[in-house]
Amino acid sequence: MVSFAAPLALLGLIGLPLIYWLLRVTPPRPREIFFPPTKILRELKPDEETPSKTPWWLMALRLALAAALIVAMAGPVWAPSGVVASSAPTLIVIDDGWPAAPTWDRRIEGAASIIDSAARAGAPVAVALTSETQAPAPSDGPRAMEKLLSARPKPFLPERKAIGEQTLAFARAHPSARIVWISDGVAQGGAGDFVRALKDSGAGGVEVYVEVRALRALAAPANDAAALSVDVLRVGDEASATVDALDAKGQTIGRAAVDFGGARRVRAKIELPVELRNEVSHMRVAGENSAGAVALLDARSKVKRVALVGGESADQAQPLLSPVYYLDKALAPFAQIRTARPGVVEPVQALLAERPNILALADVGLPPGETFDAVSRFVEEGGALVRFAGPRLANADDELLPVRLRRNGRVLGGAMSWEEPKSLAEFDAASPFFGLPASKDVTVQRQVLAEPDPGLAGKIWARLSDGTPLVTAERRGKGLIVLFHVNADASWSNLPISGLFVEMLKRISAMAGESAPSGERSDVVADQSALAPMRLLDGFGALGAPGPTAQSIPPGFEGPASAEHPPGLYGAGEAFVAVQTLRPGDEISAFDFAGAGLTASVLRIGGQLDLRGPLLVFALAAFIADALIAMALAGKLRLRPFGAAAAALLGLLCVTAMIDETRAETPKPAAASQRDKDAALTTRLAYVLSGDQHVDETSRLGLEALTQALNARTSFSPGNPVGVDPAKDDLAFYPMLYWPIVASAPQPSARTAAKVAAYMKQGGTVVFDTRDALSQRVGGASTPETQWLRDLTKGLDIPPLEVTPRDHVITKTFYLLDGFVGRYANGETWVEALPPEAKDQAARPVRATDSVSAIIITSNDLAAAWAHDKRGQPLFPLTPGGARQREFALRGGINLVMYTLTGNYKSDQVHVRDLLERLGQ
């Protein structure tokens, strides 16, 4: 509210006496400081003459008035940011890498102040970004400002070599140039070379500005068998950091806090179940908006379950020398190992029941039968079968192999062989192992050979120096079959005890679960083409569509990120690869400006103030004050005009006060709280706070589990659920309220009940859960919870209810269900009774749009059935129990939410049978 009382009072105080004096003032006397006409002076005959003398303070006022006018005509400007105007050509160099992103707005404001000062002085201005390659061209202020405002931080760290050369060229073309460098303060990216270029430029003036702020970044993310981990780096004095693990929909799955202590780099670990860790798509430093603060996870980062089965018999097995032991040690750093329990009759089938990603068979034959069929289904559905040769496999007839094998194989370097052990050949560019060093120390003494069938060359991933295959592979359905032509222990080759073996298995593990691209050949080498950009990071760390300059990356690309290959995700479908902003060995450190011989000033933001206006106002006020003082010295200031002015001023103040009071009586809408703003921007499920801490915690955990299920199974991505108090909170932001009934809670007030009724009439749905299914008796007395709900609904305009019919649309909104179960399965679910077709539906008392029931009542304790802990383990036992009941409870919750959000859009599907019968007539 703006009050006009003070401005009008000031105007009346100054203006009314001045107007009165101009109209009523009498001619001055000789003693006045104003000089009267000469004729009048001659005719006057004063009795006494006294020399006139101007007081010193009045003289000072008049001198200040004259000085204000003179200075105002010069156009003075006050620059609180320390940026002064210069008529020399100005080059503004702005670091636009990801370290500048957290303070980007302040950098733009600081650069805008410099452009304003240069434009005010009539100097040409050029704006250059460190990521640019073209030479900066001087222009006028508006064009430079346009380029500045269109700039955005880049998701990589540009090298300053090119901008250093451009700065030298600009300084040579403009010897008196003024160069301003707005630095990100990071030494990486060639800061030292750029400083040397500034010194060699010989420019008229070099100014350096930095934004003092701690910087944190992430590098080397890993999702191994133990935990999710990432390196946290810092620049500055920030003592701690919080790292969030988020899924593809932006929901926080895990969090870890790290304390740097005296270190500049620490490792953060987030311990979660494998299922949850595999849902993590990226990690981010909380409160840090830059690409460097984001670490991406791709298909290679998923922890795979690997089932290991060896072919040796129990009496021949030596645990520390068996092939399974070698495989266990090689796979353990990046996979979860599963082995069959001793004594299991069918170890392969038992392990497949645990749904592994990879099945590794060490010298195990698969004759036709149930085990063969189970492994075939496993591969066809997307599993990876990795097989290792041995005496059994070399003489077996097996169709689950990528190639046909010769019997018995060959022995190299033995007593009966003329051939020497063979070493590895270099990996082909089309092989998934391309880029790995083919160590000459790895030798093979025995192998099984492949028949030279057509297409064999396209199936070879690794070969020996004589060209014979060492590793072959083939896609089968959605899955993959890989064969090592040597055993998994050291009896045939020293490959299993080399570091190369671990890297080869790691790359095979990364491919497990990938679907073959459409139209690819029967072999696997078609995957190894360049990967096109899919979703890329911007400078602020947000994933988005690729820009026009982004190019595909070659296989095995490890960085660094650049303008051609920005950090982000490359590939298609689920077979994508992440390019990180920082490579595992990268460091970030602050640049030492003092050691480089430069003085860096803190970037201070503040617009320039034109002082002409304030000086002219002061001159006007001084002139009015001079006139009033002159009247006072002449004795012309009388009380009567001041009394009239005071009366007029008093009346004006009264009128203004009445206007202000009228405005104050007008009610203003209450400002929305931050919680309401968040709820308006992100749809959330809500539960009513009952006052019972245990019940409220169960409701929260249950709705969190339901939210996670909605995120995982549907296209709806709600935010975290919130607890609401119907008496205080605005319910309009929440489409569905879960209300657990607690008999000991006080009844809501009549005003609260009316608020809930209005919520239901305006389209909201309330799910009342009495949680008393086990206590209810047919024909018996009402339970305390049921009686509490009846007392509440007395104040609500409730429509007739009915037990949910089996053909109700709520049973078909997402899953096809027969009913709604929770912790208990014997309770009934009540919804608003559907009226006959001919009945006027507008007369219904609480009839929400789209035929959605505004009230749903159950007694099965839904939230307790949904709730689970951070590890995904259920918190409450079910009655009668079982995983199937818990799954159906979760499906029922999804149906409830979908029914609330979508209404009766599936109601026509209920009548499909009748429609088909009518069409058949």
N, C-alpha and C positions, 0 to 999 in steps of 0.2 A: 504494500500500500504506500502510495506517494502522497505526502502531506505538502500542501502549498502554503502553509501558514508562515513558515520562516522566510521564504523568498518574498512573499507579499509584504510581510512586516518590514523587511529591509528596504524594499522599494518605497514603501510609505514613509519610513523614517528619513530616507535620503531625498526622495522626490518632492514630497509635499512642502517642506520648508523652502526648498529651492524655488518651486513654482510661486509660492506666496511672496517670497522676496522679490522675484522678478516683476510681480504685478504691483506690489505695494511699497517698494523701497523708495525713499525720498532722495533728492539730490545729495550728494556727499558734501561734507564740510571740509574746510581747508586742512584740518588736522588728519583727515583720512589718508590712507596710504595710496588710494587711487587719485590720480591727478585730474582736477576739475578743469573746465575751460578757462582760458586766460581772462576773458571778459568778466567772468564772475569773480575771479580773484581780485581784479582791480577795484570792483565795486564794494568788496567786503572791507569792513573796518574793524578788524578784531581788536579787542581790548588787550589781549595778551597773545604773543606768538611763541610757540615752542618748536624747536627743531624736531622733525619727524625722523624716527630711527626704527628700522625693521628688526624685530627680534631674531636672534641667531638661529633658533629652532625653525622659525618660519622660512628663513633663508635656506636652511638645510633641506626643508621639505621641497622648496621650489627647485633647488639644485638636483634633488633626487628625481623630481618629475622630469626635468630636462634630460638627465642621464638615462632614464627609462625610455624616453622617446628616441634618443640617439641610438641606444643599444638595440631597441626593437627594430629600427630601420635596417640594422646590419643582419637580421635573420639569425639569431643565435640558436643553437641546438644543444641539448643536454643528452649525453650518451651514457646511461648508467652501466651498460655492459662493457665499457672501456673501449668500444670501437669508435674511432675518430674518423672524420671524413678526410679523404685524400683525393687529390685530383689526378694521381698517377694511375696508369692502367693496372687493374687488380685481377689477380688470378687466385681463385679459391679452390684448393685441392681438398676433397673430402674422402676420407677412408670409408668405403661402402661395403666392406666385408661383414661377415656375420658378427664379429665382436662389436660392431657399431650398432647393431639392431636394438639392444635394450634401451639405448638412449638416443634413438634415431630422431625422435620429435624435437628434442632439445638441440641436437646438432643442426637440424633444419632451421629452427628459430634463430640460432646463433648466426648461421650463414645468411639468413634473410636480413638480419640487422646490418651485416657488413655490406650486402648489396644495396640496402637503403642508404647507407652513408656514402657509398661510392656514387650512386645515382644522384644524390643531393649535391655532390660536388661536381657532377658532370663528367665523371671518369668512366671509361669503358670497363666492363666486367666480363670475365670468363669463368665458368664453373666447370671443373674437371673432376671426375670420379676415378678412383684408383683402378677400377675394373675396366675402364674404357681404353680403347686402343687408338682412337682418332685424336688429332691435335685439337686443343681447345681454341675456340675462336672468340675474340672479344665482341661484346654486343652491348646494347643498352640495358638498363635495369629491368624493365618488364620481361624481356626475353630471357635474361639470366634467371629471373625469379621463376619463370615458367619451367625452365629446365630443372631448377632446384626442386620445385614442388612435385615434379614427376619422377624424381629419383627414388629408388627403393634399395634397401640393403640386399646384398647378394648372399646366397647360402654357402659360399666358399670364401677362402682367404686369398684375395688377389695379390699377385706379385706387383711390387711398386717399381719394377725396372722400367716398364714402358712409360709410366707417368713421370718418372724422373727424367727421361729423355725429352718428353714433351715440355716439362718445366724448363729445362735448359734452353730449348728452342724458343719458348715464349720470352724468357729473360733476354736472350740475344736480340730478339726482334723489338723488345721494349726495354731498353737499358735502365730506365727509371721505374720499372715495374714493382708493384707491391704484391708479394706472394703470401697468402694466408693458408696454412695447413691445419685443417681440423682433423686431428689424429684420433685413432681408436686406442692408442697407448700400448699396442701389442708389438713386440719386437719381430715376430714372425711375419713373413711376407716381404722381406727386404727393406725393413725400416732403416737400417744403417746405410744401405746404398742410396736410399732416397735422401737422407740427410746430407750425404756427401754431394749429391746433385744440387741440393739447395745451396750449399756453401759455394760450389763452383759456378753457380748461376750468376753471381755478381749483381743480384737484384737490389733495387733501392731499399727494400725492407722486407724482412722475413718474419712472420708472426706465426707462432704455433699455439694452438688451443687444444686442450684435452678435457674430456668429461670424466671426473673422478668418480669411479664406481667399480665395485668388485665384479669380477667376471668368473663364471663357472661353466664348465663344459664336460661332455661325456665322450669316452673313447673305449674301444675294445669291448663291446658287449659280448656276452657269452651266455648260452643256456646249456649248461652241461648237466651231467647226471645228478649233481649235488644241489645246485641252486642257480638262480639267475644272478649274474654279476656284471658289473661295468666299472670302469675307471672314472673317477670324478676328479677333474683338474680345476685349479683356481688361479686367478690373478687378482691380487689385492689382499685385504686383511679379513675376508669373510672366514669365520671360524667353523662354520658347519654348512651342510646342504642336505636337502631332502630329495630323494629320487623316487619318482612314481613310475610304476609299471602299468601301462594302459593297453586295452584291447583295441581292435580296429574301429570300434564305435566310440572311443574316447572314455570308456568307463575305467575307473581306477581299480586294478585287481590287487596290487600289492604296493608296499611303500617301505623305504629304508632310509634311515637318517644316518649320516656320517659326520664324524668330527675330524677336521683336518689336523688338529694339533699344530705341530710345526712343519708338517709336510705340505707339499704342493700337489701331490697326487695320492689318492687313496682309492681302495677298492670297496665298492658297495655291493652287498649281497642281499638278495630278496629270496627268502625261502618259502616256497609254495609247492603244493602238489604238482606233479608233472602235468596233469590235465589242465590246470590253471596256467602254468607257465607256458604251455604251448599255445594258449590263447593270447599271450602278450604280443602285440605288434610293434610297440616302441616304448622306450623309456625317456623320461624328461626330468630335468631339474626343475623342481617347483619354484615358481616365481621368476624364471629366467626365460625370456622370450627371444630366443635366437636359435638358428639352425645348429650351432655348436652344442647347445644344451639338449639336443635330441639324438638318441641312438636308436637306429632301426633294426628290427629283427626280421629275417626272411625265412624262406623254407628251409635253409640250411641250419637255422638256429633251433628248429624244433627238436626236442629230445625224443629220440626214437626208442621204442621197446624192441629189443632184439632177443629172440628165442634161440638158444643154442642147443644142438643135439649132436652127440658124437656117436660114431658107429662101432667103437670098440666094446667088447664085452666086459662085464664087471670084473671077471677074474684076471683080465689082461690090462685093465685100465690102471695107469699110474698118474695120479691127479696132477702132479707137477710137470709131467711130460706129455700129457694128453693134448690133442688139438683143441679141445674145448677150453683148456686153461690158457693157451696162447690167444685164442679169440677173446676170451674174457678180459685179459690184460690189455689187448689192443682196443677193445670197444668201450671199456669202462670209463675213460675220460669224457665221453660225449654221448653215451647211450645207457639206458637201463637194461640190465641183463636179466633174462629169465632162463632158468634151467629146470628141468623136470625133477620132481622128487624121486629119491631112490625107490625102486620097486614098482614104479608105474609101468603098466603093461604096454600102453601106447603113448610114449612120451611126446611124439609129434602132435597127436590129436589133443593131448592134455595142454600143451603149450599154445596151440592155436585157439583154444577156448579162452585164453587170456588176452586175445586180440592184439598180438604184436604187430609192429610195422615191418619187421624183417625176420625172416626165418633162415638161420644159418645152419646148414647141414654139413658136418665134417665127415666125409667118406661114409655117407649113408645112402643106400639104395632105396628106391621107391617102386617096388613092384606093384602091379595093379591090385586094387583093393580099397578098403575104406580110407586108409591113410593117404593113398595116392589121390583119391577123389577129394579129400579134405584140403590137401595142399594145392590141387588144381583150382579149387574154388577160391582159396586164399589168394593165389596169384591173379586170377581173373578179376577179382574184386579190388585189386590195387595193391596187394602186398608185394614185397620184394623177397625173392628166394635167392639166397647166396649159397652156392655149393662149392665144396672143396673136394678135389680128387683124392684117390687112395686106392689101395688094392681092391676093395669091394666095388667101388664105382667103376674102376677100369675094366671089370669083367661083367658088368651088369647091363641088362637091357632096360633103359630108362628113357621115357619120353619127356620128362621135365628137365631138359637140358637145352641150351641154346644151339648146340651143334651135335652132330653124330660123332661118336668117339670110336677110335680104333681100340681093339682089345689089347690089354697088357701094357701099352705105352712103350716108352723107351727109357733106357738107362744111359746116362752120360757120365764118363769119367770112371766107370767101374772097372773091375778086373777083366770082364768079358767085353769091354767096349773100347773101340779105337778113338772115340770122340772125347773131347775135353768138356768140362762143365761150361754151360753157356751163360753169358751175362745178358742184361736187359738192353733192348734197343730203345732209342728215344721215342717218347710217346707222340702219336700223330696229333695234328691240330684238331681233328674231329673227335678225339678221345676225351672222355670226362677227366682223365688223368693228365691232360695236357697242362704243362706248366710245372709239374712235379719233376724234381731231378731224378733222372734214370741212373741211379748209382751203379757204377761198375763193380762195386763190392758185393752186390747182390748176384748170386749165381744159382743155377738150377742144375741138380744132378739127375733128376728124374721127373718126367712129366707124362701126362696122357695126351695123345695126339688127336687132332680133329680130322675127320674125313674131308677131303678137298671138294666139298659140295659147292654149287653155285651160290653166291652171296656170302661166302665165308668171310671175305675181306671186309665186308660192311659190319660184321659182328665182332671184330677183334678190337678190344680196348687196349691191350698190351701184348707185346710180342718179344721173343728172344732175338738175339743178334742174328740168328740164322733165319729169321722170319716166321718161325713156328709160333702159334698163339700161346700166350701165357694166361690171358684173361679174355673171355668171350662173353657176350651178353645179347639178349633178345627180349623185346617186349612181347608179352603174352596177355591179351585182353587189356585191362587197365594196369596190370602189374609188370614186373620186371624179373627176369631170370639172369643171374650172373654166375659164371663158372670160373673158378681158379683151377688151372690145369695142374696144380701142385697141391700137396697136402697142406693142412693148416698148422702142422708142427714143423720142426727143423729136420725131419728125416729125409725129405726130398729136396729142400731148398732152404737157404738161410733168409729168404724173404720174410717169413713170419716173425723173425727176431730183429727186423730192421725198422727204422723209423718210417721208411716209405710205406710199409704195410699199414701202419696206422693211418697215414694220410689217404691211402687208397680206400680203406674202409670208411673213413670219414666222408669222402666224396660219394661213395655208394650210399651211405646213410642219408646224406642230404637229398639224394634223388628218390629215396623211398617215399612212396605215396604220391609222386607226381604223375599226372596224367599225360599221355602222349599228345602232342599237338595234332590237330585235325589234318589229315592228309599226309602224315609223315610215312616214311618207308617202314618196312618190317624191322629194320635194324634200329639202333639207338643213336647213331651218330647224327641224325637230323636235329637232335636237341642242341647241338653244340654250335649253332649259328649265333650271330650278334643278337643282343637283347635290346629291344626297343624300350624307351622310357615309358613307364606306366603312370606313376604318381611321384612327383618331385617335391622336395622341401623348398620353401621360400626363405628369405633371410630371417624371418621371425619364427621359423620352425614349424610352419603349418604345411601339411601335405595338400597338394593341389595338382591340377592338370599340367602336363609338360609345356614349357614355353617353346617358341619357334626355333631357338638356337640349340636346344638339347639334341644330342645325337645318341645313337645306339652305342652300347659298350661291347667290346669283344669278350669272348669267353675267358674266364679267369681274371677279369679286370679287378685290380685291388686299389685303384685310386692313383693319385689324389683327386679329390673333387675339383672341378673346374667349370668354366662357362659352358664348355661342350658337354661335360658329363657332371651335371649338378648332383648333389646328394639326393637320394630318393630310392624308389623301387623300379627295377627294370625287369621286363619279361612280360608274361601273360598268364592269366588264370592264377593257379596256386604255385606255379613254378617260377617264382620271381626271385631276384637277387637284389640285395640292398647295397647301395654305395653310401658309405658313411662320410659325414663332414670331416671327421678327424680319423686318420689311420691309427692303428694300435700303438705305434711308436711315436706319434706326434706329441709335441709339447707346446704349451703357450706360456709366455713370460712377458713381463712389463718391459717396455723399452726405457733405457736410461738416457733421458734427454740431456741431463747435466753432463754426463760423461761424453756425450756427442757434441758438446759445446753449444747447445741451444737452451733457451729459456722457455719453458712451456707454461702458459697461463691457463688458469681454470676457465672453462667456457661458462661465461655468465650470460644469462638471458635477460634481456630488457629492451624494450623498444625505445627509440629516440624520441625525445620530447621537444617540440618546437616551442621556444620560449617567447616568441613574438606575442602570442595571445596573452600570457600572464603579465608581460611587461606593459602592454597597452591597457590592460585592466587596471594595473597599478597606477599608471599615469592618469587615467580617468578618475580613479578614487582620490589621488593626490590633488587633482584640479578642483574637485568638489570640496575636499577638505580645506583647500586654500581659500575658496570663496566663503565658506562658512566662518573660517577664522577671521577673514577680513571684515565680515559683517559683525562679528563679535567685538573686534577691536573698535569698530565705528559705532558700537552701541545700537545697531539696527536689529538685533535679534530680540524680539519681544515674546512674551509669554503667550499672548493671545493666539498668534498663528500656531505656536507649538501646542497649545491646548486643543485647537481645532484639529491639528494633525494627529494628536494623541487620540481624540475622540474617533476620528475616522479610522485610525489604526485599530482601535479597540473593537469597533464594529466589524471591521474586516476580519479580525481574528475570531470573533464570535461566529461569523458566517462560515469561515473556514473550518472551525471546530465542529459546527453542525454537519458540514459535508463529510468530514472525517469520521464522525460518529455514525453517520448513515452508512458509510462504506464499511465500517467495522462491524455493523450489525449483519451485513451480508455474509452468510456462512461460506467458508472455503472448503473445498474437498480435502480430506486428510491426505497427506503425502504417502505414497505407497512405500512400504518397507522394502528393504533389500530382498527379504525372503519372498515377498509377493512378486517382485520383479523377476527373480530367478524362476519362480513357479510359472509366471506368464511366458517366459522364454523357452522353458523346457517342461514338457508334460511329465508329471510325476504321479505316482500312486500315493495315497495318504491313508493314515489310520487315526482313529480318534483316541486321544490320550484318556485312559480310564482312571489314572491316579494310582493304579497298582503297578509297581515297578516291574515285577515279573511278567505280568500280562503285556505291558507296553514293550518290554524288550523282546518278547516272543513275537508280537505284531511287527516290530521293526525287522527282526531277522527273517520272518516269514515273507514280508513284502520285498525285502532285499533279494531273497532267493527267487521269488516270482519275477522280479525285475531282471535278474540275470537270465532266467529262462526265456523271458520275452526278447531280450537282446540276442540270445543265441538261436532261437527257433523262429522268430518272426522278423518282419521288417520294422516293427515298432521298437524304438529305442528310448524308453523312459529314463528320466534321471533318478537319482537316489530317492527313495521314499522318505516322507516326512510325517511327523506326528502333529496333529492339529487339535486345537481347542475350539469347538464350535461356538463358544461364547465370545471368543476374542478374535479368532482368525477369520479371514475372508475365505469362504469355501468355494467360490466361483472358479478358482484356478485348478481345481482337482476334479477330474471326470468321475472318479469312483472313490468312495470312502469305505474303508473296512472298520466296522464298529464292534469290537469285542465287548460283550456285556459282562459287567462285574456287579453282582448283587449288592455289594457293600458300598458302591459309589453313590453319591447323592444324585437325586434327579435334577436334570437341567432346568433352568428357569423357563418361565413361559416365553420370554423374549428369545431365548436360545432355541426353544422348540419351534417357534415361528420362523426363525432363521433357517432351521433345518428343513422345514416344510417348503419355504421359498426356494431353497437349493434344489429340492426334488422337483418342484414345479418348473424350474428353469432348465431342466435337463440332466441334473446330477443323479447319480445312483448311489444308494447307501446299502451296504451289505452288513446286516445285523447278524452276529454270530453269538448265540447264547452259550455255546460250548458245553452243553449239558445233555448230549445224546444218550450217555450211559445212565443218566439219572432220571430220564423221562419214563413214565409208565402210562400205558394206554388206559384211559379212564381214571387215572390217579390224579392227585393234586398237582398243581403247577409247581415247577421248580422255582427257587428264588430268582434265577436269571430270567425265566419266562415271565414271571410276575413283574419284574422290573421293566422288561420290554413292553408289557401291556400298559403299565402306568405311563411310560413315555409316549406311546402311540395314542394315548387319549388326547394329547394336545396336538396331534398331527391329523391331517386330512388324508387318511389312508384308504386306498381303493380296496375292493374285494380281492382276496388272495386265493391262490390255489397251489396244490403241490405241482411242481414242475412236470408237465406232461412229457412223454418220451419224444413227441414230435415237435416240441417247442424249439424255436430257432436258436435259443441259448445253448442247446445241446449240439449244434452243428456249426457254430461260428468259426471254429478252427479245427477242432477234433470232433469226431463222431462219438458221443458219449451217451450212456444210459442214465447217468445220474451224477451227483456231485458228492464225492467222499472227501474226508479230511483225516484228522487223527482217528475219528470214528467213522464207521460206514453205515450205521443203522439209523442215523437221523435223516429227516426229510428236508428238502429245500423248497421254499415257498416263493412264488413270484406273483406279480399282478395278474389277475385272471383276465384272459383275453375275451373281449366282448363278442357277441354274435355279429355276423357280418352286417345285418340290417340295423343294428342298434347304433344310435348316434354316438360316435366316439368322442365328440367334443364335450359331452356332458360329464366325462370322467373327471373326478376331483383332482387326481395327481396323474396326469397323462403326459409323459415326456415325449419329445419328438421321436420320429422313426420307430414308434411302438416299443421303446425300451422301457422295461419295468423300472420305475423309480425306486423300488424297494425290493430287496432280496433278503430272505430270512433263512438261516441255517442253524443247525446245532452241532455240526460235526467238527468244530475247532479247526478251521482251514489253515490258519497261520502256523499252528503247531506242526501240521503235516508238511508245510513248505519249508520250515526253518531248518537251516544247517549251519555249521560252524565254518571258519575260514578254510578248513581243509576239505569242505564239501561233505562232512559226515553229519547224518541226521541228529537232531538234538532230542527228539522225543520218540518213544515207542508208539507204534500204531496198534489199533484194535480193529479187526483181528490181526493185522500186521502183514508185513511182506513188502518187498521192493515194488511189486506191481501196484499195491494200493497207494504207495507214495507217488509213483509215476502218474496214476490216474488223478490223484489230488492235484498235482502240478498241472496236468492237462485241464482239469476243471477250472483252476485259477486263470489259465490263459484264455479259456473260453469266456469266463466272466469279463475279463478286460476287453477282449475283442467285441463282445456283445455290447458293452458299455460304449465303446468308441465307434462302432460301425453300424449299430442299430439293426434294422431288419433287412439288410441288403441280401442276405441269404434266405430270406423267408420264401421267396419264390421257389427255391430248390426243394423246400418241404413238399410242395405240391407237384413235383415233377411227374409222379405216377398218375395223378388225376389228369394232368395236361396231356400226357401221352395217350391215355385212354380216350380223351375227347378227340384228339387228333386222329386216333384210329377209327373213330366213328365216321 
